[in-house]
Amino acid sequence: MTVSLHKPIVCPILIGRTPELTDLHSLIEQAKSGGGQVGLISGEAGIGKSRLIAEAKTHASAQGFLLLQGNCFPTDSSCPYAPLLDLLRSSAASSLIAALTSDVAPFARELHQLLPDVVHLPPDLTPASSTDPEQEKRRLFTALAQFFTGQATKQPVLLIIEDIHWSDDTSLEFLHYLARR
């Protein structure tokens, strides 16, 4: 028998995380019932946070959740909206944005500025002219929040941001904004 050394070995049983997994399942069930939930998993590198998230994703998927995940990387602390750009450029989210043209139409200019390769401006709209940066940020926050909450009205959503400690301040500010909604 030949064993591949390039493929990681993953135990099919999650060991020693029953309380944490139970808490995540509870949050998922509450969210499925219509109550928005926020969870934060923190800890030292290598203790199994990503494995715990994988189990939560499996459970949420079985419950009919839409899974949306963005990842942060060490260089992202200086890139505004990096985890959201990662998430929105994924094939699932890009397909959603394309399918929701009427839902995002009021914010097409803002989303186009963030994702010109994903959100196309209708011919009758011109790119937004530069105005007050704080006002532009608030309009973009509103557009992004409308996108995520709009999805949640159609089916439950599990939004995951991995390695948020590498995120930029603007993304963190948006995630606080979204959590309040």
Disulfide bonds with the S-S distance in Angstrom:
none
